């Protein structure tokens, strides 16, 4: 019924411009009172109050709480301040106005807050359309119980497309399907949120091709659902499948943090056995619940930001499980803000335990002749680009077949969705899906 909302962009086109115009009109209405007390006290105090609250938020988030491993971009705080200003000014505007003005003032403040939200979304590209922001239902989402069971004969080959193309049967769906499913931490004990599983059109026919697996990781803060929204996972994989007779990797997006704000560093530590969860529990569950190619050569791990760092961690600590990786805007090393805090909180001050699992340290002493990867960075990601180039050099020196790629953008979903789309051919070739 509301499928058209998924085509209305929140990051380009006319809607963001319309929202800004409405916000300017709303701000003008909130300021449109000529009484002396309003101009001399209410308006200046609302500005000072919003600035003070924003500054306090900045100090708490960046210097006291530090829930994120990397600093939040300054424009985000600026727009938070604009939204706070509108809310603070609304109170005297209501007091000063007549009764009929109250709903108009509330609406005006709401438009300013909406402008702030849309501008913050422009920084992260987390919600590309109105439909994703509203969380509207998607006809391609199914219950995991609806995933078809294993078929008898399967089509195999390397590359799989050469064996599969002549046998594509009729009745294959036009697009893939995705579902949420719990993946228990049976070996790790890690308490994860539900994963997202994408299955391409060819998974729903018989005989079924034995497809490779891409394990895809979200950022922090974040959740597996982020890859469906800002990451445009389904659209990217469906486009690839249309170009390859319905073939695409099965994609499993497990939870690598445990909650929206948690940062367990993708390691086995006091913060949780995340490495074991992603390297042991997730592959075991995938092989037992989905009909996929079990050959490690057909498995890859990828991720964005925290998930990109995690992908490199898994590739260096478990190369026999994930010989292929895609690091999208990952950090130089896993961190809670700085090395000392990371070692203290995760390993009780035991730096040797951190070094034993840190990719940059591992790549100094180990060789990875069978590992290949691509590091993708935004050309305006000034916070991460320097570290990424160091990672690239270290990986190359450790014997990996590694590439460094930059795409337009900063530290946002515009980079991560583009990186996945543009490197999907390379991943598919590496996993034996196409030639």
NORJO-V94877 format. One record per pair of residues at least 4 apart in sequence whose ideal C-beta (glycine too) atoms are under 8 Angstrom apart, sorted by the first residue. I is the first residue (numbers start at 1). J is the second residue. Records with the same first field share a line. If there is no record, write none. Layout:
I=J ; J
This chain:
2=131 ; 136
3=7 ; 131 ; 139
4=8
5=129 ; 130 ; 131 ; 134 ; 136
6=129 ; 130 ; 131 ; 132 ; 136 ; 138
7=129 ; 131
8=13 ; 15 ; 129 ; 130 ; 131
9=13 ; 15 ; 16 ; 128 ; 129
10=15 ; 16 ; 118 ; 121 ; 127 ; 128 ; 129 ; 130 ; 132 ; 133
11=16 ; 121 ; 122 ; 125 ; 128 ; 414
12=16
14=18
15=19 ; 130
16=20 ; 118 ; 122
17=21
18=22
19=23 ; 111 ; 114 ; 115 ; 118
20=24 ; 115 ; 118
21=25
22=26 ; 111 ; 114 ; 115
23=27 ; 111 ; 112 ; 114 ; 115 ; 116
24=28
25=29 ; 108 ; 111
26=30 ; 86 ; 107 ; 108 ; 109 ; 110 ; 111 ; 112 ; 115
27=31 ; 86 ; 108 ; 112
28=32
29=104 ; 105 ; 108
30=86 ; 89 ; 90 ; 93 ; 105 ; 108 ; 109 ; 112
31=43 ; 89
33=38 ; 39 ; 42 ; 93 ; 96 ; 97
34=38 ; 39
35=39 ; 96
36=40
37=41 ; 42
38=42 ; 43 ; 92 ; 96
39=43
40=44
41=45
42=46 ; 89 ; 92 ; 93 ; 96
43=47 ; 89
44=48
45=49 ; 88
46=50 ; 85 ; 88 ; 89 ; 92
47=51 ; 85
48=52
49=53 ; 84 ; 85 ; 88
50=54 ; 81 ; 82 ; 84 ; 85 ; 88
51=55 ; 81
52=56
53=57 ; 81 ; 84
54=58 ; 77 ; 78 ; 80 ; 81 ; 84
55=59
56=60
57=61 ; 77 ; 80
58=62 ; 77
59=63 ; 64
60=64 ; 65
61=65 ; 66 ; 67 ; 68 ; 72
62=66 ; 71 ; 72
66=336 ; 337 ; 341
67=221 ; 261 ; 263
68=72 ; 220 ; 221 ; 263
69=220 ; 263 ; 306 ; 331 ; 334 ; 335 ; 336 ; 337
70=305 ; 331 ; 383 ; 384 ; 411
71=383
72=76 ; 77
73=123 ; 410 ; 411
74=78
75=79 ; 119 ; 120 ; 123
76=80 ; 120 ; 123
77=81
78=82
79=83 ; 115 ; 116 ; 117 ; 119 ; 120
80=84 ; 116 ; 120
81=85
82=86 ; 112 ; 115 ; 116
83=87 ; 112 ; 113 ; 116 ; 117
84=88
85=89 ; 112
86=90 ; 108 ; 109 ; 112 ; 113 ; 116
87=109 ; 113
89=93 ; 109
90=94 ; 105 ; 106 ; 108 ; 109
91=95
92=96
93=97 ; 101 ; 105 ; 108 ; 109
94=101 ; 102 ; 105 ; 106
97=101 ; 102 ; 105
100=104
101=105
102=106
103=107
104=108
105=109
106=110
107=111
108=112
109=113
110=114
111=115
112=116
113=117
114=118
115=119
116=120
117=121
118=122
119=123
120=124
121=125 ; 126 ; 127 ; 133
123=410 ; 412
124=230 ; 412 ; 413
125=230 ; 412 ; 413 ; 414 ; 417
126=226 ; 229 ; 230 ; 413
127=132 ; 133 ; 229 ; 230
128=132 ; 229 ; 230 ; 232 ; 413
129=133
130=134
131=136
132=136 ; 228 ; 229 ; 230
137=141
138=234
140=175 ; 176 ; 177 ; 178 ; 234
141=177 ; 178 ; 179
142=146 ; 147 ; 177 ; 178 ; 179
143=179
144=179 ; 180 ; 181 ; 197
146=177 ; 179
147=177 ; 179 ; 197 ; 199 ; 290
148=203 ; 204
150=208 ; 291
151=206 ; 207 ; 208 ; 291
152=206 ; 207
153=206 ; 207
154=207 ; 208 ; 209 ; 210 ; 291
155=160 ; 163 ; 164 ; 167 ; 207 ; 208 ; 209 ; 210
156=160 ; 163 ; 209 ; 210 ; 293
157=162 ; 163 ; 164
158=432
159=163 ; 429 ; 432 ; 433 ; 434 ; 435
160=164 ; 209 ; 210 ; 211 ; 212 ; 247 ; 432 ; 433 ; 434
161=165 ; 244 ; 245 ; 247 ; 433 ; 434 ; 435
162=435
163=167 ; 209
164=168 ; 202 ; 209 ; 245 ; 247
165=245
167=207
168=172 ; 202 ; 205 ; 245 ; 246
169=205 ; 206 ; 207
171=205
172=201 ; 202 ; 204 ; 205 ; 246
173=177 ; 201 ; 204
174=201
175=201 ; 234 ; 238 ; 241
176=198 ; 199 ; 200 ; 201 ; 203 ; 234 ; 237 ; 238 ; 241 ; 248
177=198 ; 199 ; 204
178=196 ; 197 ; 198 ; 199 ; 228 ; 233 ; 234
179=196 ; 197 ; 199
180=194 ; 195 ; 196 ; 197 ; 224
181=194 ; 195 ; 197 ; 289
182=192 ; 194 ; 195
183=192 ; 194 ; 195 ; 252 ; 254 ; 255 ; 281 ; 282 ; 285
184=192 ; 281 ; 285
185=189 ; 190 ; 191 ; 192 ; 273 ; 276 ; 277 ; 281
186=281 ; 284
187=276 ; 277 ; 280 ; 281 ; 284
188=268 ; 272 ; 273 ; 274 ; 276 ; 277 ; 280 ; 281
189=273
190=258 ; 264 ; 272 ; 273 ; 274 ; 276 ; 277 ; 281
191=258 ; 272
192=254 ; 255 ; 256 ; 258 ; 277
193=223 ; 224 ; 255 ; 258 ; 259
194=224 ; 255
195=224 ; 252 ; 253 ; 254 ; 255 ; 282
196=224 ; 225 ; 227 ; 228 ; 233 ; 251 ; 252 ; 253
197=250 ; 251 ; 252 ; 253 ; 290
198=233 ; 234 ; 237 ; 250 ; 251 ; 253
199=203 ; 204 ; 250 ; 290
200=211 ; 237 ; 238 ; 241 ; 246 ; 247 ; 248 ; 249 ; 250
201=205 ; 238 ; 241 ; 246 ; 248
202=208 ; 209 ; 211 ; 241 ; 245 ; 246 ; 247 ; 248
203=208 ; 211 ; 250 ; 291
205=246
208=291
209=247
210=291 ; 292 ; 293
211=247 ; 248 ; 249 ; 250 ; 292 ; 293 ; 298 ; 433
212=249 ; 250 ; 292 ; 293 ; 298 ; 299 ; 300 ; 428 ; 431 ; 432 ; 433
213=249 ; 250 ; 251 ; 252 ; 283 ; 286 ; 290 ; 292 ; 293 ; 298 ; 299 ; 300
214=249 ; 250 ; 251 ; 252 ; 299 ; 300 ; 301 ; 302 ; 427 ; 431
215=251 ; 252 ; 253 ; 254 ; 278 ; 282 ; 283 ; 286 ; 299 ; 300 ; 301 ; 302 ; 322
216=227 ; 233 ; 251 ; 252 ; 253 ; 301 ; 302 ; 303 ; 307 ; 420
217=253 ; 254 ; 256 ; 278 ; 301 ; 302 ; 303 ; 304 ; 306 ; 307 ; 308 ; 310 ; 311
218=222 ; 223 ; 224 ; 226 ; 227 ; 231 ; 253 ; 255 ; 256 ; 257 ; 303 ; 304 ; 306 ; 307
219=226 ; 303 ; 304 ; 305 ; 306 ; 307
220=257 ; 261 ; 262 ; 263 ; 305 ; 306 ; 307
221=257 ; 260 ; 261
222=226 ; 257 ; 260 ; 305 ; 306 ; 307
223=255 ; 257 ; 260
224=228 ; 253 ; 254 ; 255
225=229
226=230 ; 231 ; 413
227=231 ; 233 ; 253 ; 304
228=233 ; 234
230=413 ; 416 ; 417
231=236 ; 304 ; 413 ; 416 ; 417 ; 420
232=236 ; 413 ; 417 ; 421
233=237 ; 251 ; 253 ; 420
234=238
235=239
236=240 ; 417 ; 420 ; 421 ; 424
237=241 ; 248 ; 249 ; 251 ; 424
238=242 ; 248
239=243 ; 421
240=244 ; 248 ; 424 ; 425 ; 428
241=246 ; 247 ; 248
242=246
244=248 ; 428 ; 433 ; 434
247=433 ; 434
248=428 ; 433
249=300 ; 427 ; 428 ; 431 ; 433
250=286 ; 290 ; 292
252=282 ; 286 ; 290
254=277 ; 278 ; 282
256=264 ; 266 ; 274 ; 277 ; 278 ; 303 ; 306 ; 307 ; 310
257=262 ; 263 ; 264 ; 274 ; 306
258=262 ; 264 ; 272 ; 274
262=271
263=271 ; 306 ; 336
264=269 ; 271 ; 272 ; 274 ; 346
265=269 ; 271 ; 274 ; 334 ; 335 ; 336 ; 342 ; 346
266=274 ; 275 ; 278 ; 306 ; 309 ; 310 ; 313 ; 314 ; 334
267=271 ; 274 ; 275 ; 313 ; 334 ; 346 ; 354 ; 357
268=272 ; 273 ; 274 ; 275 ; 276 ; 357
269=273 ; 346 ; 347 ; 353
270=345 ; 346 ; 347 ; 348
271=345 ; 346
272=277
273=277
274=278 ; 310
275=279 ; 313 ; 314 ; 317 ; 318 ; 357
276=280 ; 281
277=281 ; 282
278=282 ; 301 ; 310 ; 314
279=283 ; 314 ; 317 ; 318 ; 321 ; 322
280=284
281=285
282=286
283=287 ; 299 ; 321
284=288
285=289
286=290 ; 292
287=292 ; 294
292=298
293=298 ; 299 ; 432
294=298
295=299 ; 432
296=320 ; 321 ; 322 ; 323
297=323 ; 431 ; 432
298=431 ; 432 ; 433
299=321 ; 322 ; 323 ; 324 ; 431
300=322 ; 323 ; 324 ; 325 ; 326 ; 427 ; 430 ; 431
301=310 ; 311 ; 314 ; 315 ; 322 ; 324 ; 325 ; 326
302=307 ; 308 ; 311 ; 325 ; 326 ; 327 ; 328 ; 420 ; 427
303=307 ; 308 ; 309 ; 310 ; 311 ; 326 ; 327 ; 328 ; 330
304=308 ; 328 ; 329 ; 413 ; 416 ; 419
305=309 ; 328 ; 329 ; 330 ; 331 ; 411 ; 416
306=310 ; 330 ; 331
307=311 ; 328 ; 330
308=312 ; 326 ; 327 ; 328 ; 329 ; 330 ; 331 ; 375
309=313 ; 327 ; 330 ; 331 ; 333 ; 334
310=314 ; 330 ; 334
311=315 ; 322 ; 325 ; 326 ; 327 ; 330 ; 373
312=316 ; 325 ; 327 ; 330 ; 359 ; 373 ; 391 ; 395
313=317 ; 334 ; 357 ; 359
314=318 ; 321 ; 322 ; 325
315=319 ; 322 ; 323 ; 324 ; 325 ; 359 ; 368 ; 371 ; 373
316=359 ; 362 ; 363 ; 366 ; 368 ; 371
317=357 ; 359 ; 362
318=322
319=323 ; 368 ; 370 ; 371
323=370 ; 371 ; 372
324=371 ; 372 ; 373 ; 427 ; 430 ; 431
325=371 ; 372 ; 373 ; 374
326=373 ; 374 ; 376 ; 419 ; 420 ; 423 ; 427
327=373 ; 374 ; 375 ; 376 ; 388 ; 391
328=376 ; 415 ; 416 ; 419 ; 420
329=376 ; 377 ; 378 ; 381 ; 384 ; 388 ; 411 ; 415 ; 416 ; 419
330=375 ; 384 ; 388 ; 391
331=335 ; 384 ; 387
332=360 ; 384 ; 386 ; 387 ; 388 ; 390 ; 391
333=339 ; 358 ; 359 ; 360 ; 387
334=342 ; 358
335=339 ; 342
336=341 ; 342 ; 345 ; 346
337=341 ; 342
338=342
339=343 ; 351 ; 354
340=344
341=345
342=346 ; 354
343=347 ; 349 ; 350 ; 351 ; 354
344=348 ; 349
346=354
347=351 ; 353 ; 354
350=354
351=355
352=356
353=357
354=358
355=361
356=361 ; 362
357=362
358=362
359=363 ; 391 ; 394
360=364 ; 390 ; 391 ; 394
361=365
362=366 ; 398
363=368 ; 394 ; 395 ; 397 ; 398
364=394 ; 398
366=398
367=398 ; 399
368=395 ; 398 ; 399 ; 400
369=399
371=399 ; 400 ; 401
372=400 ; 401 ; 402 ; 430
373=395 ; 400 ; 401 ; 402 ; 403
374=402 ; 403 ; 404 ; 405 ; 423 ; 426
375=388 ; 391 ; 392 ; 395 ; 402 ; 403 ; 404 ; 405
376=405 ; 406 ; 407 ; 415 ; 416 ; 419 ; 422 ; 423
377=381 ; 384 ; 385 ; 388 ; 404 ; 405 ; 406 ; 407 ; 415
378=385 ; 406 ; 407 ; 408 ; 409 ; 410 ; 411 ; 412 ; 414 ; 415
379=385 ; 406 ; 407 ; 408 ; 409
380=408 ; 409 ; 410
381=385 ; 409 ; 410 ; 411 ; 415
382=410
383=411
384=388 ; 411
385=389 ; 406
386=390
387=391
388=392 ; 404
389=393 ; 404
390=394
391=395
392=396 ; 402 ; 404
393=397
394=398
395=400 ; 402
396=400 ; 402
405=419 ; 422 ; 423
407=415 ; 418 ; 419 ; 422
408=414 ; 415 ; 418
409=414 ; 415 ; 418
410=415
411=415
412=416
413=417
414=418
415=419
416=420
417=421
418=422
419=423
420=424
423=427
424=428
425=429 ; 434
426=430
427=431
428=433 ; 434
429=433 ; 434 ; 435
